[in-house]
Amino acid sequence: MLTAVRMLVTLDPEVLEITWRTIQVSTTATLISVIVGIPIGTMLALRRFRGRGLWVSLINFGMGLPPVVVGLVTWLLLARYGPLGMLGLLYTPTAMVIAQSIIACPIVAGFSMAAIQSLNPKMLLQIRSMGTTRLQFLLLLLWEARLGILSAVIAGFGGVVSEVGASMMVGGNIRGYTRVLTTATVLEVSKGKMELATALSIILLTLTFAVVSLLSHLQQRRSGS
Amino acid sequence: MSITLTASRIRLTRSRKTIVDIDHLSISAGGVLALIGPNGAGKSTLLQILSLLLLPDSGTIEWNGEPVTEGNRLAAIRRMAIVFQDALLLNTTVKRNIEIPQRIRGIPKKDAEMRAEEWMNRLGIAHLARHPARKLSGGEAQRTSIARALALQPQLLFMDEPFSALDYPTRKSLLVRLGDILPASGITTMFVTHDFSEIPYLTNQVAVLFEGRIVQRGNIRDILGESAVSIHTWAPWERIGLP
């Protein structure tokens, strides 16, 4: 604990750099999952089409995807001999963002779908009766479901900031380049430096708590209560 | 300004069951028509079709003789307003609930605010302007819903059993107030109910819907006789010879 406090107070450059990279990678992955996941969740909540059941099952399955499996699949895709090997992304922060986005997308999509489905079906009619264009309808719908949508964002961020398997596999835990708080913690444990590992964990917990608190505050402030 | 809505040969079936089967139905300009029928008669479905929220399997709907098409549907919807049985308010303040639909229809912010204030005053909810809609009582919520609809200055107003979830004093108070507002505003109105006692407050024109079909239409007293207001809701079905 004292080590963690000392590292933060003395602004240890390496710890700050790892923390900043963790924020960058996980926030970018969460944003991508919001951009991709919310429309998918919205479509699955509103539309009835052939194969919808399979999509819903896949999303629900994806919400519990083991990060290490996602890491393996992403590694196979990005490896030099893989289908996307020519991009040269393996062991870069971009690869970590890709893997984390794959983890977060189903979480955001699943929670968004549930949030919209939990609205009174007649509310959809009421919104349409206001004379909304398609875009106005969707924006008003998402705004009305904002408590659940923000829960989706919180769950998505929580899912990626805390994972280690995928980041380790596709990022490689390279010092000064792809090392994030979770992979750094694993490394310090493997070296037997438990005090430093504990310090990094406390920083990770503080960071997660700060982001989730911010989103929760936003969620509750906008609940109208 | 009021307009006339005409529906012709409207058919809707679900799972081989006829839900709505209307040969002809029109609403006179500025008039109030009560649509009454038992549960499952198809009242709410017909209202959704007429308000252009639900496409029938076949049939046409016209505004002042002009058919509603995919191209003019949105413009037509923007001349209507609906009050549902549940108030269905957005999760924001009372005032914002009244302003948002207006803003969606392109009404300038200042005008929307003025209209919201006017209708909150007229419906006795001005003191609740900044109140969260989710914390309103049933009567306050339905007043807000009615204010939201009337602030849109619709040419055609639909009300789908708007008072059925309210207690008697609240229901009566709202009926009396609407009985003053609707004739003065000249808004063409279709009012769905299953309670005959509500009708005389708003109109004397009634259409009776049964199993998706309009089986009678005319003056409430012609259909039900002089004691129409006092009889029990379900007695009319026996009088007009329905099962």
Interface residues (C-beta under 8 A of the other chain):
Chain A: N120 K122 M123 L125 Q126 R128 S129 M130 G131 T132 T133 Q136 L140 W143 E144 R146 L147 S223 G224 S225
Chain B: Q48 S51 L53 L74 I77 R78 M80 A81 I82 F84 D86 L88 L90 N91 T92 T93 I100 P101 I104 R105 P132 A133 R134 K135
